C-alpha cells in the first residue's frame, strides 16, 4: 500500500524523469505498466509533467500495441521488465523507460520528491484512448484537462457529495476494478484525487466475481463503478446481500442496464446508485441518472456544462417521441481523433 505522501513523491520523481525527456503540454507518453498502484503513480506523473497518457493494455496482441505506438508517436513508453516482454520490439521507435531497471530505479531515487508542473490549459490533452469504432481500425481519441476538470467538479457535487454526506462526511474506501485502458477508470481515480482511499485490484482479482465480493466485505469497500454485466456477476455472488456489508454507492456504466438489474439495485436499502453514459469522444460521462428517480432504466440527463440533442440526418431536432441520433456538446467534448483531421471534421460537427 502507498500513503498519499508516497504517491505524491513517487509521481513527482517520475514526472522529473519524463520532463527531462521532453514531456510537456501537447506530448504523449504511452503507459504499458502491469496493473498495480504503480499504474496510478505513472498516470499522475504524466499529468504532472504536462503530458497526455496513452494506456496500453498488455493483454492486447503485440501487433495492435505496435500500431497504437506508431500512430500516437509518444515521447517514450513507460513500462516494466514484465511489460517489456509483451511489447513489440522497440526498433527505431520511442524510448522504453523501464521502471524496475536498475538504472531507472537509481535515477528515480536521485530525483527530487517535489516537482513544479508546467502551466496547462484546459484545451491541452490529458489522455488518449484508442477505440476501433465501426471501422475496425484503431483510432486515438484525444481528451483534455478541461474535460477532466469539468467531470471532477460534477462528481464532487452530484456523485461523491451525496454519499459522503450520507456516510457522515468521512473518508471512504473505493474499489478500482476497471481496465486502465478505458476512460471509465477515471470514475474510480477521482476518489483518490478527492482524498479518499483507493483499492486497486490486480488483473486476476478484478476478473473474479467471488473474490471481488469477498474483498468488498473484508475491506468494507463503500463505492465502486462497474458495467451492468460485471454487476450481475457480483450480485450473483451476494454483493447486495442485506445481511453482509455492501457498498453505499454503486455506479453503473458502459452498457445498457437490464431492467432486472435496475430493479434489484433500486430495492437495496441504503445503496445509492447512478447510471452514467458517455461515448469515448466525450470525457467519460455525458449523461447521468439516479436510479432512485426512475422505476425503469434511463440514460438520464446531461451533467453540468453538457448539452444533448436528438437530431435527424440533417442535424435538425426531432419532435418528441421520434427517433433521432444523440449529439453531445460541452466542456467534455474531445479535441478529435489523433492525427485524423478529415475524420475529426466529419464526426465533430458545428453545434446546432
Rosetta blueprint (number, residue, H / E / L):
1 X L
2 X L
3 X L
4 X H
5 X H
6 X H
7 X H
8 X H
9 X H
10 X H
11 X H
12 X H
13 X H
14 X H
15 X H
16 X H
17 X H
18 X H
19 X H
20 X H
21 X L
22 X L
23 X L
24 X L
25 X L
26 X L
27 X L
28 X E
29 X E
30 X E
31 X E
32 X E
33 X L
34 X L
35 X L
36 X L
37 X H
38 X H
39 X H
40 X H
41 X H
42 X H
43 X H
44 X H
45 X H
46 X H
47 X H
48 X H
49 X L
50 X L
51 X L
52 X E
53 X E
54 X E
55 X E
56 X L
57 X L
58 X L
59 X L
60 X L
61 X L
62 X H
63 X H
64 X H
65 X H
66 X H
67 X H
68 X H
69 X H
70 X H
71 X H
72 X H
73 X L
74 X L
75 X L
76 X E
77 X E
78 X E
79 X E
80 X L
81 X H
82 X H
83 X H
84 X H
85 X H
86 X H
87 X L
88 X L
89 X L
90 X L
91 X L
92 X L
93 X L
94 X L
95 X E
96 X E
97 X E
98 X E
99 X L
100 X L
101 X L
102 X H
103 X H
104 X H
105 X H
106 X H
107 X H
108 X H
109 X H
110 X H
111 X L
112 X L
113 X L
114 X L
115 X L
116 X L
117 X L
118 X L
119 X L
120 X L
121 X L
122 X L
123 X L
124 X L
125 X E
126 X E
127 X E
128 X E
129 X E
130 X E
131 X E
132 X L
133 X L
134 X L
135 X L
136 X L
137 X L
138 X L
139 X E
140 X E
141 X E
142 X E
143 X E
144 X E
145 X H
146 X H
147 X H
148 X H
149 X H
150 X H
151 X H
152 X H
153 X H
154 X H
155 X H
156 X H
157 X H
158 X H
159 X H
160 X H
161 X H
162 X H
163 X H
164 X H
165 X H
166 X H
167 X L
168 X L
169 X L
170 X L
171 X L
172 X L
173 X E
174 X E
175 X E
176 X E
177 X L
178 X L
179 X L
180 X L
181 X L
182 X L
183 X L
184 X L
185 X H
186 X H
187 X H
188 X H
189 X H
190 X H
191 X H
192 X H
193 X H
194 X L
195 X L
196 X L
197 X E
198 X E
199 X E
200 X E
201 X L
202 X L
203 X H
204 X H
205 X H
206 X H
207 X L
208 X L
209 X H
210 X H
211 X H
212 X H
213 X H
214 X H
215 X H
216 X H
217 X H
218 X H
219 X L
220 X L
221 X L
222 X L
223 X E
224 X E
225 X E
226 X E
227 X L
228 X H
229 X H
230 X H
231 X H
232 X H
233 X H
234 X H
235 X H
236 X H
237 X L
238 X L
239 X L
240 X L
241 X L
242 X L
243 X L
244 X L
245 X L
246 X L
247 X L
248 X L
249 X E
250 X E
251 X E
252 X E
253 X E
254 X L
255 X L
256 X L
257 X L
258 X L
259 X H
260 X H
261 X H
262 X H
263 X H
264 X H
265 X H
266 X H
267 X L
268 X L
269 X L
270 X L
271 X L
272 X E
273 X E
274 X E
275 X E
276 X E
277 X E
278 X L
279 X L
280 X L
281 X L
282 X E
283 X L
284 X L
285 X L
286 X L
287 X E
288 X E
289 X E
290 X E
291 X H
292 X H
293 X H
294 X L
295 X L
296 X L
297 X L
298 X L
299 X L
300 X L
301 X E
302 X E
303 X L
304 X L
305 X L
306 X E
307 X E
308 X E
309 X E
310 X E
311 X E
312 X L
313 X L
314 X L
315 X L
316 X L
317 X E
318 X L
319 X L
320 X L
321 X L
322 X L
323 X L
324 X L
325 X E
326 X E
327 X E
328 X E
329 X E
330 X E
331 X L
332 X L
333 X E
334 X L
335 X L
336 X E
337 X E
338 X L
339 X L
340 X L
341 X H
342 X H
343 X H
344 X H
345 X H
346 X H
347 X H
348 X L
349 X L
350 X L
351 X L
352 X L
